Amino acid sequence: MENVVLESVDRSQLRAGGLAESSEGPVLMVTALDATRTGTAAEELASQLRKRVVGQNEAIHHIASAYQAYLAGLSPVGRPVANFLFLGPTGSGKTRLVEATAECLLGDRQAVIKIDCAEFQHSHEIAKLIGSPPGYLGHRETHAALSQEELNRHHTENLKLSVVLFDEIEKASDALWNLLLGILDKGTLTLGDNRRVDFSQAMIFMTSNLGAAEMNAMLRPKLGFSSNDTERQHSLGIIDQTTGKKMSRAGLEAARRKFSPEFMNRIDKTVIFQPLGVGELRKVLEIELEEVRTRLQKSHAGRPFLINVTDGARDFLLSEGTDLKYGARPLKRGIERFLVQPLCNLLVTGQIRRSDRIRVTHTDAAPALAFFREAEVYRSWEAGGAAA
């Protein structure tokens, strides 16, 4: 409940402010406000992101805060809604979080304007982004990937917001970094034909694996008497506060060595993604299994069937797909190899029919999962014996 405080005020101050004066003397009613509360829309966005991305609550918090500022109309004037730099090991969810943001806000994870920076290692390739100037051979056939039409293509009736991702930014040439300086600071970009592109209604995300080697070294120390115990804790996703701070510092230092101060100074928030432990990977497994069920429903809407993945099968998928060095990607490949591909074989060969219930299990030492069709068998009992 809000706190209400009554304070006495000098009569002259009250009259100077144009306030009425009571017969018993002036009284100013002060209500305590809670500036830490989050709006419903931003809270819903954060909740949806947590269901899709595991173990990265700090990044989710900053995205929700930027979205709340956008809804309140208090985003930076003449700049993008937010400029984020995501650092961390591979497979920790950097790109996945950007796609999930687009999915939650715009209804489609493909609504991200994704720039793969590995394609821009040479300065002349910038023409793919801004188009060629008039007079250059083939300039009419060159379509700018960062045009205003491309930014507005995924706008919805209720939300005029764009999600732009520069993936693996450290692989790009200096020309792309210099191009980004104007986008991050002024929210504008001039194309090859002198048209201007407005980024003031865009969230800019940049991802990088800078500092990942140093972070992995901290999680797997090779020297010291306590290295085995430390590595065992880290493998379970238990990272103490001291190690977390060291990892964040290592990521920031790697980024500062790579990028110029002008570039780093235009980033609103640099977030260090923590590596995923076994506990987080188990949650990722549940998310991926749900996505497999969604894929099956969409592709086989005419003949739906149910899948029951037992705990033993889950443990097998987790053991086959766990590689803490590479994060969640080996787990996704394991699900495709041991679950999705066998299901494809069963569907194509007609072994799965409409309304079937498929149980997926695993026995000890078996190199693959086992698939069974579950069916209810009804029996009628008669006097003197049972008739099937």
KOLMI-89878 format. One line per 3 residues: number of its first residue (from 1); their letters; for each residue x, y, z of N, C-alpha, C. Coordinates in steps of 0.2 Angstrom, whole numbers, always signed. Layout:
// KOLMI-89878
NUM> a> X Y Z X Y Z X Y Z  ...
//
This chain:
// KOLMI-89878
1> men> +4 -6 +0 +0 +0 +0 +4 +6 +0  +2 +11 -4 +6 +17 -4 +6 +21 +2  +12 +24 +4 +13 +28 +10 +11 +35 +9
4> vvl> +7 +38 +14 +4 +44 +13 +7 +48 +19  +11 +54 +18 +14 +58 +23 +11 +65 +22  +9 +67 +28 +6 +74 +29 +12 +79 +31
7> esv> +13 +84 +27 +18 +89 +29 +15 +96 +30  +18 +100 +35 +16 +106 +36 +19 +111 +31  +16 +116 +28 +19 +120 +23 +17 +127 +25
10> drs> +22 +132 +24 +21 +139 +26 +15 +142 +22  +11 +146 +25 +5 +149 +22 +7 +153 +16  +13 +157 +16 +15 +161 +11 +17 +157 +4
13> qlr> +20 +151 +6 +22 +147 +0 +16 +144 -3  +11 +142 +1 +5 +139 -1 +1 +144 -6  +1 +150 -4 -3 +155 -8 +1 +157 -14
16> agg> +8 +157 -14 +12 +158 -20 +11 +153 -25  +10 +147 -23 +9 +141 -27 +2 +141 -30  -3 +145 -28 -10 +145 -30 -14 +140 -27
19> lae> -12 +137 -21 -16 +132 -18 -20 +135 -13  -26 +131 -12 -31 +133 -7 -28 +132 +0  -31 +136 +4 -29 +136 +11 -35 +134 +16
22> sse> -34 +128 +20 -39 +126 +24 -40 +131 +30  -46 +130 +33 -47 +134 +39 -42 +132 +45  -40 +126 +45 -35 +123 +50 -28 +124 +49
25> gpv> -26 +127 +43 -20 +128 +41 -18 +124 +35  -13 +125 +31 -11 +122 +25 -8 +115 +26  -10 +110 +22 -7 +103 +23 -5 +101 +16
28> lmv> +1 +98 +15 +3 +95 +9 +3 +88 +10  -1 +84 +5 -1 +77 +5 +4 +74 +1  +8 +70 +3 +14 +67 -1 +13 +60 -1
31> tal> +13 +57 -7 +12 +50 -8 +18 +47 -11  +21 +42 -7 +27 +38 -9 +25 +34 -15  +30 +34 -20 +29 +31 -26 +34 +25 -27
34> dat> +33 +20 -30 +37 +14 -31 +40 +14 -38  +46 +17 -39 +49 +18 -46 +52 +11 -48  +52 +6 -44 +55 -1 -46 +50 -5 -50
37> rtg> +43 -3 -49 +38 -7 -52 +39 -7 -60  +37 -13 -63 +37 -14 -70 +30 -14 -73  +29 -11 -79 +23 -11 -82 +21 -18 -84
40> taa> +14 -19 -85 +12 -25 -87 +15 -28 -94  +15 -24 -99 +18 -26 -105 +25 -28 -105  +29 -24 -101 +36 -26 -101 +37 -32 -96
43> eel> +33 -33 -91 +33 -39 -87 +31 -45 -91  +26 -44 -95 +24 -50 -100 +30 -52 -105  +33 -47 -107 +39 -48 -112 +44 -52 -108
46> asq> +46 -50 -102 +51 -53 -99 +49 -61 -97  +43 -62 -95 +40 -68 -94 +41 -73 -100  +39 -70 -105 +39 -74 -112 +46 -76 -114
49> lrk> +51 -71 -113 +58 -72 -114 +61 -78 -110  +59 -78 -104 +62 -83 -99 +59 -90 -101  +53 -90 -104 +51 -97 -106 +55 -99 -112
52> rvv> +58 -95 -116 +61 -97 -122 +69 -97 -121  +72 -93 -117 +79 -93 -116 +81 -94 -109  +85 -99 -107 +87 -101 -101 +93 -98 -98
55> gqn> +93 -95 -92 +99 -93 -89 +102 -87 -90  +98 -82 -94 +101 -76 -95 +96 -70 -93  +95 -70 -87 +90 -65 -84 +93 -58 -84
58> eai> +99 -57 -84 +101 -50 -84 +100 -47 -91  +101 -51 -97 +100 -48 -103 +92 -47 -104  +88 -52 -102 +81 -51 -102 +79 -45 -99
61> hhi> +81 -44 -93 +79 -38 -89 +81 -31 -93  +87 -31 -96 +88 -25 -100 +84 -24 -106  +82 -29 -109 +78 -29 -115 +71 -26 -113
64> asa> +68 -29 -107 +62 -27 -105 +62 -20 -103  +67 -18 -100 +68 -10 -98 +68 -6 -104  +71 -8 -109 +71 -4 -115 +65 -3 -118
67> yqa> +61 -9 -118 +54 -9 -121 +49 -5 -117  +50 -5 -110 +46 -1 -106 +47 +7 -108  +54 +9 -108 +55 +15 -110 +52 +17 -117
70> yla> +52 +13 -122 +49 +14 -128 +42 +15 -127  +38 +11 -124 +31 +12 -123 +29 +18 -119  +34 +20 -114 +32 +26 -111 +34 +33 -115
73> gls> +37 +32 -121 +39 +37 -125 +45 +41 -122  +49 +37 -118 +55 +40 -116 +62 +37 -118  +61 +34 -124 +67 +32 -127 +72 +38 -129
76> pvg> +78 +36 -130 +83 +42 -132 +81 +45 -138  +81 +52 -138 +79 +56 -144 +84 +56 -149  +82 +54 -155 +87 +54 -161 +92 +48 -161
79> rpv> +90 +43 -157 +95 +37 -157 +90 +31 -157  +93 +25 -158 +89 +19 -158 +86 +18 -151  +81 +14 -151 +78 +12 -144 +83 +10 -139
82> anf> +87 +5 -141 +93 +3 -137 +98 +0 -141  +104 +0 -139 +110 -3 -142 +113 -8 -138  +113 -14 -139 +115 -20 -135 +121 -23 -138
85> lfl> +126 -25 -134 +131 -29 -136 +131 -35 -132  +130 -41 -135 +130 -47 -131 +137 -51 -132  +140 -53 -126 +146 -56 -127 +145 -63 -123
88> gpt> +149 -68 -125 +149 -74 -121 +151 -80 -126  +151 -86 -123 +153 -92 -126 +148 -94 -131  +150 -98 -136 +145 -100 -141 +140 -105 -138
91> gsg> +134 -105 -140 +129 -109 -138 +126 -107 -131  +127 -101 -129 +124 -98 -123 +117 -94 -124  +115 -93 -130 +108 -91 -131 +108 -83 -134
94> ktr> +114 -81 -136 +114 -74 -138 +109 -72 -144  +110 -76 -150 +106 -75 -155 +99 -78 -154  +98 -83 -150 +92 -86 -148 +87 -80 -145
97> lve> +91 -76 -140 +87 -71 -137 +84 -66 -141  +88 -64 -146 +86 -59 -151 +80 -61 -155  +81 -68 -157 +75 -71 -161 +69 -71 -156
100> ata> +70 -73 -150 +64 -73 -146 +61 -67 -144  +65 -61 -144 +62 -55 -143 +58 -53 -149  +60 -54 -155 +56 -53 -161 +50 -57 -161
103> ecl> +50 -63 -159 +44 -68 -159 +39 -65 -154  +41 -63 -148 +37 -60 -143 +34 -54 -145  +37 -49 -148 +35 -43 -149 +31 -42 -156
106> lgd> +34 -46 -161 +31 -45 -168 +28 -52 -170  +28 -57 -166 +24 -63 -168 +28 -68 -173  +34 -66 -174 +38 -71 -179 +45 -70 -177
109> rqa> +49 -76 -176 +56 -75 -174 +60 -74 -181  +57 -75 -187 +60 -73 -193 +60 -65 -194  +57 -61 -190 +56 -54 -191 +62 -50 -189
112> vik> +68 -54 -187 +74 -51 -186 +77 -49 -193  +80 -43 -193 +84 -41 -199 +91 -43 -197  +93 -48 -199 +100 -51 -197 +105 -50 -202
115> idc> +110 -47 -200 +116 -46 -204 +122 -50 -201  +124 -55 -206 +129 -60 -204 +136 -56 -205  +139 -54 -200 +145 -50 -201 +151 -53 -204
118> aef> +151 -60 -204 +156 -64 -208 +156 -63 -215  +150 -60 -218 +150 -59 -225 +153 -52 -227  +155 -48 -222 +157 -41 -223 +164 -40 -220
121> qhs> +169 -45 -222 +176 -45 -220 +180 -40 -224  +177 -38 -230 +180 -33 -234 +176 -27 -235  +179 -21 -236 +176 -15 -236 +171 -14 -242
124> hei> +173 -17 -248 +168 -16 -253 +162 -19 -253  +161 -24 -248 +155 -28 -247 +150 -24 -243  +152 -18 -241 +147 -14 -238 +141 -12 -243
127> akl> +142 -12 -249 +137 -10 -254 +131 -15 -253  +132 -21 -250 +126 -25 -249 +121 -22 -244  +124 -18 -240 +120 -15 -234 +117 -9 -237
130> igs> +121 -4 -240 +118 +2 -241 +117 +3 -249  +119 -1 -253 +118 -1 -260 +123 +3 -263  +124 +2 -270 +129 +6 -274 +127 +13 -276
133> ppg> +132 +18 -276 +130 +24 -278 +128 +24 -286  +124 +29 -288 +122 +30 -295 +128 +30 -299  +128 +27 -305 +133 +27 -309 +138 +21 -309
136> ylg> +137 +18 -304 +141 +11 -303 +138 +6 -307  +142 +2 -310 +139 -4 -314 +135 -8 -309  +129 -10 -311 +124 -14 -308 +121 -11 -302
139> hre> +121 -4 -301 +119 -1 -295 +111 -2 -295  +108 -3 -300 +100 -3 -300 +99 -10 -298  +103 -15 -298 +102 -22 -296 +103 -23 -289
142> tha> +107 -18 -286 +109 -19 -279 +104 -16 -274  +101 -21 -270 +96 -19 -265 +99 -18 -258  +98 -12 -255 +101 -11 -249 +97 -16 -243
145> als> +101 -19 -240 +98 -24 -234 +96 -20 -228  +98 -13 -228 +96 -9 -222 +92 -3 -225  +88 -4 -229 +84 +1 -232 +78 +2 -227
148> qee> +74 +8 -228 +69 +10 -224 +63 +5 -225  +62 +2 -231 +57 -3 -232 +58 -9 -229  +65 -11 -228 +66 -17 -225 +65 -17 -217
151> lnr> +67 -11 -214 +66 -10 -207 +58 -10 -206  +54 -7 -210 +47 -6 -209 +43 -13 -211  +46 -17 -214 +43 -23 -216 +39 -27 -211
154> hht> +42 -28 -205 +39 -32 -200 +35 -28 -195  +34 -21 -196 +30 -18 -192 +23 -20 -191  +20 -20 -186 +13 -22 -185 +8 -16 -184
157> enl> +2 -18 -184 -3 -12 -183 -2 -9 -176  +0 -13 -171 +0 -11 -164 +7 -9 -162  +12 -11 -166 +19 -10 -164 +24 -8 -170
160> kls> +26 -2 -170 +31 +0 -175 +38 +0 -172  +40 -6 -172 +47 -7 -169 +51 -12 -174  +57 -11 -175 +61 -16 -179 +67 -19 -174
163> vvl> +68 -25 -176 +74 -29 -172 +79 -30 -177  +85 -27 -176 +91 -28 -180 +97 -31 -177  +99 -36 -180 +105 -40 -177 +111 -40 -181
166> fde> +116 -38 -178 +123 -39 -182 +126 -44 -178  +126 -50 -181 +129 -56 -178 +136 -57 -179  +140 -59 -174 +147 -60 -174 +150 -54 -177
169> iek> +149 -48 -173 +151 -42 -176 +159 -41 -176  +163 -45 -172 +170 -45 -172 +173 -47 -179  +169 -51 -183 +172 -53 -189 +171 -48 -195
172> asd> +168 -43 -194 +167 -38 -199 +173 -33 -200  +173 -30 -206 +178 -25 -207 +177 -19 -204  +183 -15 -203 +182 -8 -200 +177 -4 -204
175> alw> +176 -5 -210 +171 -1 -214 +164 -2 -211  +162 -8 -209 +156 -9 -206 +155 -6 -199  +161 -6 -195 +161 -3 -188 +160 +4 -189
178> nll> +163 +7 -194 +162 +15 -195 +155 +16 -197  +152 +12 -201 +145 +13 -203 +141 +13 -197  +142 +8 -192 +138 +8 -186 +138 +14 -182
181> lgi> +144 +17 -182 +145 +23 -177 +139 +28 -178  +137 +29 -185 +131 +34 -186 +125 +31 -184  +124 +25 -185 +118 +21 -183 +117 +21 -175
184> ldk> +122 +20 -172 +121 +19 -165 +121 +26 -161  +124 +31 -164 +124 +38 -161 +118 +42 -163  +117 +42 -170 +112 +47 -172 +106 +44 -175
187> gtl> +106 +37 -175 +100 +33 -177 +98 +34 -184  +103 +36 -189 +102 +37 -196 +107 +34 -200  +106 +32 -206 +110 +29 -211 +109 +32 -218
190> tlg> +114 +34 -221 +113 +37 -228 +115 +31 -233  +110 +29 -237 +111 +24 -242 +115 +27 -248  +117 +22 -253 +121 +24 -258 +118 +29 -263
193> dnr> +111 +29 -263 +108 +34 -267 +105 +40 -263  +109 +41 -258 +107 +47 -253 +101 +47 -250  +97 +42 -250 +91 +41 -246 +93 +40 -238
196> rvd> +90 +42 -234 +91 +42 -227 +86 +37 -223  +89 +33 -219 +86 +27 -216 +85 +29 -208  +79 +29 -205 +78 +31 -198 +78 +25 -194
199> fsq> +83 +24 -189 +83 +19 -184 +81 +20 -178  +77 +26 -177 +75 +28 -170 +69 +24 -167  +66 +19 -172 +62 +14 -169 +64 +7 -170
202> ami> +71 +6 -168 +74 +0 -169 +78 -2 -163  +78 -8 -161 +82 -11 -156 +88 -14 -160  +94 -12 -158 +100 -14 -161 +104 -19 -157
205> fmt> +105 -25 -159 +108 -30 -156 +115 -32 -159  +120 -33 -156 +126 -35 -158 +129 -41 -154  +131 -46 -157 +133 -52 -154 +141 -53 -155
208> snl> +144 -57 -151 +151 -58 -152 +154 -63 -147  +158 -67 -149 +161 -72 -145 +168 -70 -142  +169 -64 -142 +175 -61 -139 +176 -63 -132
211> gaa> +181 -65 -129 +182 -66 -122 +180 -73 -120  +177 -77 -125 +175 -84 -124 +180 -89 -121  +186 -88 -125 +192 -93 -123 +194 -91 -116
214> emn> +194 -85 -114 +196 -83 -107 +191 -86 -102  +185 -85 -104 +179 -87 -99 +179 -95 -98  +181 -99 -104 +181 -106 -103 +187 -108 -99
217> aml> +192 -104 -99 +198 -106 -95 +197 -105 -88  +193 -100 -86 +191 -99 -79 +186 -104 -76  +182 -107 -81 +178 -112 -79 +181 -119 -78
220> rpk> +187 -120 -82 +190 -126 -82 +198 -125 -80  +199 -123 -74 +206 -122 -72 +210 -129 -72  +216 -128 -75 +220 -134 -76 +225 -135 -70
223> lgf> +226 -130 -66 +231 -130 -61 +228 -128 -54  +231 -131 -49 +228 -129 -42 +225 -136 -39  +225 -136 -33 +222 -142 -29 +215 -142 -30
226> ssn> +211 -136 -30 +204 -136 -30 +201 -136 -37  +205 -137 -42 +203 -137 -49 +197 -142 -50  +198 -148 -48 +193 -153 -49 +186 -151 -46
229> dte> +186 -149 -40 +180 -147 -37 +177 -141 -40  +181 -136 -42 +179 -130 -45 +175 -132 -52  +179 -136 -56 +176 -138 -62 +169 -142 -61
232> rqh> +169 -146 -56 +163 -150 -55 +157 -145 -53  +158 -140 -49 +153 -135 -48 +151 -131 -54  +156 -129 -58 +154 -126 -64 +150 -130 -69
235> slg> +152 -136 -69 +148 -141 -74 +141 -142 -72  +139 -140 -66 +132 -141 -63 +129 -134 -64  +132 -129 -67 +130 -122 -68 +130 -118 -62
238> iid> +135 -120 -57 +136 -116 -51 +142 -112 -52  +141 -105 -53 +146 -101 -54 +146 -96 -48  +151 -95 -44 +151 -91 -38 +152 -84 -41
241> qtt> +150 -79 -36 +150 -72 -38 +157 -69 -40  +162 -72 -37 +169 -70 -39 +171 -72 -46  +169 -78 -48 +170 -81 -55 +166 -77 -60
244> gkk> +160 -75 -58 +155 -72 -63 +158 -65 -64  +161 -61 -59 +164 -55 -60 +170 -55 -65  +174 -60 -63 +180 -61 -68 +178 -62 -75
247> msr> +173 -66 -76 +171 -68 -83 +168 -62 -86  +164 -58 -83 +162 -51 -86 +168 -47 -87  +172 -46 -83 +178 -42 -84 +182 -44 -90
250> agl> +183 -51 -91 +187 -54 -96 +183 -52 -103  +177 -53 -103 +173 -51 -109 +173 -44 -111  +173 -39 -106 +173 -32 -107 +180 -30 -110
253> eaa> +185 -33 -107 +192 -31 -109 +193 -34 -116  +191 -40 -118 +192 -42 -124 +188 -38 -130  +182 -35 -128 +179 -31 -132 +182 -24 -133
256> rrk> +185 -21 -128 +189 -15 -128 +195 -16 -132  +198 -21 -132 +204 -22 -136 +203 -23 -143  +197 -25 -145 +195 -26 -152 +192 -20 -155
259> fsp> +187 -16 -151 +184 -11 -154 +187 -4 -151  +185 +1 -155 +188 +8 -153 +184 +11 -148  +187 +15 -144 +183 +19 -138 +176 +22 -141
262> efm> +177 +25 -147 +171 +28 -150 +165 +23 -151  +167 +17 -153 +162 +12 -154 +159 +10 -147  +163 +8 -143 +161 +6 -136 +157 +11 -132
265> nri> +158 +17 -134 +155 +22 -130 +148 +23 -133  +146 +21 -138 +139 +21 -141 +135 +15 -139  +137 +11 -136 +133 +5 -134 +130 +6 -127
268> dkt> +123 +5 -127 +120 +7 -121 +121 +2 -115  +121 -5 -117 +123 -10 -112 +126 -16 -115  +132 -18 -112 +136 -24 -114 +134 -29 -109
271> vif> +131 -35 -111 +129 -40 -107 +134 -46 -108  +136 -49 -103 +140 -55 -103 +136 -61 -102  +135 -65 -107 +131 -71 -106 +135 -77 -102
274> qpl> +132 -80 -97 +135 -85 -93 +134 -92 -97  +140 -96 -97 +139 -102 -100 +134 -107 -96  +131 -111 -100 +125 -115 -98 +128 -121 -94
277> gvg> +126 -123 -88 +127 -129 -84 +122 -134 -86  +123 -140 -82 +119 -146 -83 +111 -144 -82  +110 -140 -76 +104 -138 -74 +100 -134 -80
280> elr> +104 -129 -83 +101 -125 -88 +100 -129 -94  +104 -134 -96 +103 -138 -102 +97 -143 -101  +96 -145 -95 +90 -149 -94 +83 -145 -96
283> kvl> +84 -138 -94 +78 -134 -96 +78 -133 -103  +83 -132 -106 +84 -131 -113 +81 -137 -117  +82 -143 -114 +79 -149 -117 +72 -149 -117
286> eie> +69 -147 -112 +61 -147 -112 +59 -142 -117  +62 -136 -118 +60 -131 -123 +61 -134 -130  +66 -138 -131 +67 -140 -138 +62 -146 -139
289> lee> +60 -150 -134 +55 -155 -135 +49 -152 -136  +47 -147 -133 +41 -144 -135 +41 -141 -142  +46 -138 -144 +47 -136 -151 +46 -142 -156
292> vrt> +49 -148 -154 +48 -153 -159 +40 -155 -159  +37 -155 -154 +29 -156 -154 +26 -151 -158  +28 -145 -158 +25 -140 -162 +26 -141 -169
295> rlq> +32 -143 -171 +34 -144 -178 +29 -150 -180  +28 -155 -176 +24 -161 -179 +17 -159 -180  +15 -155 -175 +8 -153 -176 +7 -149 -182
298> ksh> +11 -144 -184 +11 -140 -190 +11 -144 -196  +16 -149 -196 +17 -152 -202 +13 -158 -203  +10 -161 -198 +5 -166 -199 -2 -165 -195
301> agr> -4 -159 -197 -11 -157 -194 -16 -162 -196  -16 -165 -201 -21 -170 -204 -21 -176 -200  -15 -178 -197 -15 -185 -193 -11 -184 -187
304> pfl> -14 -180 -182 -10 -179 -176 -9 -185 -172  -3 -185 -169 -2 -191 -164 +2 -188 -158  +2 -192 -153 +5 -190 -146 +12 -193 -145
307> inv> +16 -189 -142 +23 -192 -141 +24 -191 -133  +26 -197 -130 +28 -197 -123 +35 -199 -123  +39 -194 -121 +46 -195 -120 +48 -196 -113
310> tdg> +50 -202 -111 +51 -204 -104 +57 -201 -101  +57 -201 -95 +63 -199 -91 +70 -202 -93  +70 -208 -95 +76 -212 -97 +78 -209 -104
313> ard> +73 -208 -108 +75 -205 -115 +77 -198 -114  +75 -194 -110 +77 -187 -108 +84 -187 -106  +86 -192 -101 +93 -192 -99 +98 -194 -104
316> fll> +95 -199 -109 +100 -201 -114 +101 -195 -119  +96 -191 -121 +97 -185 -125 +101 -180 -122  +101 -179 -115 +105 -175 -111 +112 -177 -111
319> seg> +113 -183 -110 +120 -186 -110 +123 -185 -117  +120 -187 -122 +122 -187 -129 +124 -180 -131  +120 -175 -129 +120 -168 -131 +123 -163 -127
322> tdl> +127 -165 -121 +130 -161 -116 +137 -160 -118  +139 -154 -120 +146 -152 -121 +146 -145 -118  +149 -144 -112 +148 -138 -109 +153 -132 -113
325> kyg> +157 -135 -117 +161 -130 -120 +157 -127 -126  +152 -130 -129 +149 -128 -134 +141 -126 -133  +139 -126 -126 +133 -124 -124 +127 -129 -127
328> arp> +122 -125 -129 +116 -129 -131 +116 -132 -138  +120 -130 -142 +120 -132 -149 +121 -140 -150  +125 -143 -146 +126 -150 -147 +119 -154 -144
331> lkr> +116 -151 -140 +110 -154 -137 +104 -154 -143  +104 -148 -147 +99 -148 -152 +101 -153 -158  +107 -154 -159 +109 -158 -164 +108 -166 -162
334> gie> +109 -167 -155 +107 -173 -153 +99 -175 -153  +95 -170 -152 +88 -171 -153 +86 -172 -160  +89 -169 -165 +88 -170 -172 +90 -177 -174
337> rfl> +96 -179 -171 +99 -186 -173 +95 -191 -170  +94 -191 -164 +91 -197 -160 +83 -197 -160  +80 -191 -161 +73 -191 -160 +69 -189 -166
340> vqp> +71 -184 -169 +67 -181 -175 +69 -186 -181  +75 -188 -183 +76 -192 -188 +73 -199 -188  +73 -202 -182 +69 -208 -182 +61 -207 -183
343> lcn> +59 -202 -180 +52 -200 -181 +50 -199 -189  +55 -196 -192 +54 -195 -199 +53 -202 -203  +58 -207 -201 +58 -213 -204 +51 -217 -202
346> llv> +49 -216 -196 +42 -220 -194 +36 -217 -198  +36 -210 -199 +31 -207 -203 +31 -209 -210  +37 -209 -213 +37 -210 -220 +36 -217 -222
349> tgq> +37 -222 -217 +36 -229 -219 +29 -231 -216  +25 -226 -214 +18 -228 -212 +17 -231 -205  +23 -232 -201 +22 -235 -195 +19 -231 -189
352> irr> +18 -225 -191 +14 -220 -186 +8 -218 -190  +2 -219 -187 -4 -218 -190 -8 -212 -186  -14 -210 -188 -18 -205 -185 -20 -207 -178
355> sdr> -19 -202 -173 -21 -203 -166 -17 -208 -163  -11 -210 -165 -7 -215 -162 -4 -211 -156  -2 -215 -151 +2 -213 -145 +9 -216 -145
358> irv> +14 -212 -146 +21 -215 -147 +25 -214 -140  +27 -219 -138 +31 -219 -132 +39 -220 -134  +43 -215 -131 +50 -215 -133 +54 -217 -127
361> tht> +58 -222 -127 +61 -224 -121 +68 -225 -122  +72 -227 -117 +79 -229 -118 +81 -234 -113  +85 -239 -115 +87 -244 -110 +95 -243 -109
364> daa> +97 -245 -103 +105 -244 -102 +109 -247 -107  +114 -244 -109 +119 -246 -114 +117 -246 -121  +110 -244 -123 +108 -244 -129 +111 -238 -133
367> pal> +112 -239 -139 +115 -233 -143 +110 -228 -146  +104 -230 -145 +99 -226 -148 +92 -226 -144  +87 -222 -146 +81 -222 -142 +77 -228 -145
370> aff> +72 -230 -141 +67 -235 -143 +60 -232 -144  +56 -234 -149 +50 -231 -150 +44 -237 -150  +39 -235 -147 +33 -240 -146 +27 -236 -147
373> rea> +22 -240 -150 +15 -238 -151 +11 -240 -145  +8 -236 -141 +4 -237 -136 -3 -238 -138  -7 -244 -136 -14 -245 -138 -17 -248 -132
376> evy> -24 -246 -131 -28 -248 -126 -31 -255 -129  -31 -260 -125 -34 -266 -126 -39 -268 -122  -45 -269 -124 -51 -270 -120 -53 -277 -120
379> rsw> -55 -280 -114 -56 -287 -114 -63 -288 -110  -67 -293 -112 -73 -294 -109 -72 -301 -105  -75 -300 -99 -74 -306 -95 -81 -310 -95
382> eag> -81 -317 -96 -86 -321 -96 -86 -326 -90  -91 -329 -88 -91 -334 -83 -87 -340 -86  -82 -343 -81 -78 -348 -83 -72 -347 -87
385> gaa> -71 -340 -88 -64 -339 -91 -64 -332 -94  -59 -330 -98 -59 -323 -101 -58 -324 -108  -62 -320 -112 -62 -320 -119 -59 -313 -121
388> a> -54 -314 -125 -51 -307 -128 -56 -304 -133
//
